[in-house]
Amino acid sequence: MSAGQTQQKPAHQHLRRNPPIAGEAEAIAAAQAGDEQAFEILYSLHKRRVYSLCLRMLGNVAAAEDLTQDAFLQLYRKIGTFRGDSAFSTWLHRLAVNVVLMHLRKKGLPQISLEEALEPTQDDGPRKDFGGRDLQLSGSIDRVTLERAIEDLPPGYRLVFVLHDVEGYEHNEIADMLSCSIGNSKSQLHKARMKLRDLLRTGQRKESAV
Amino acid sequence: MTDTRPRGIDMNCADFQDRLPELFETQADLSAEEHLKTCENCTALVRDLEYIAQQAKLLLPIHDPNPGVWDNIRTAIRNEPGQNNSGPSSAPSAGR
């Protein structure tokens, strides 16, 4: 499989990301009518996915919790506008992504466009791989190791990598969300994967040196 | 003819790696790439990048927020100003 094989997502991938949830439709209708218990059910059903998204995008527990809270408050305010044109989890997920991006824009450097902010400094970036040392990652990478390496990515790389490779968004969607070009999204993704490889190989070298 | 390439850098690798993002995005069959038939280094690079992308897709949401997050949300929604057109059609109940 190619690393860029994302143009046409197979149905099972959509189902894995947005599986039908028993009782969700009833909870949505009740929450739209103002039922707090129903809203709590929706929170219970989706808190893990929203929080995991925030945490992976931000790499910071406190900020991820704050933005999970913000995302569900936004949900409370906007749930009346949900018409079921897409899966509820897809709709909520996009809402949560927007909450995180708004936060980053506010917190970020307003005089610099996000496209520029996405470009890490030379020191942060991946190296081209011309060397012959430690040709390949050895063995398999466990989930915790990969999560840590993602956390260590420069923020711009991390955003695009999480949105594309973890969350399954397409480059055109990411470009739209980040107000950057599709080419920029593609380029950032490639650099992010290269940088992750650097980080994972460095980790493996350190482990083998112990 | 003098080879002006920097020592230790195989320009075929540089060329190939410059093309790599587009090759991935177009879902090209990389095994057909001539360069990979002879370059162990780039073959390893491609394998690693594919592996990283595959593993990332397997990362499921596994983190749970602190229970206090829901307490804060509940408090906040109870303090929301009454009705608005885009919100729930009636105020949430005060108690459970």
Interface residues (C-beta under 8 A of the other chain):
Chain A: M1 S2 A3 G4 Q5 Q7 Q13 A31 Q32 A33 G34 D35 E36 Q37 F39 E40 Y43 K47 R48 R49 Y51 S52 L53 L55 R56 A64 E65 T68 Q69 F72 L73 Y76 R77 K78 I79 G80 T81 K128 D129 F130 G131 G132 L135 Q136 L137 I141 R143 L146 E147 I150 F161 D165 V166 G168 H171 K186 S187 L189 H190 R193 M194 L196 R197 L200
Chain B: G8 I9 D10 C13 A14 Q17 L20 P21 E22 L23 F24 E25 T26 Q27 A28 L30 E40 N41 C42 A44 L45 R47 D48 L49 E50 Y51 I52 A53 Q54 Q55 A56 K57 L58 L59 L60 P61 I62 H63 D64 P65 N66 G68 V69 W70 N72 I73 R74 A76 I77 R78 E80 N84 N85 S86 G87 P88 S89 S90 A91 P92 S93 R96
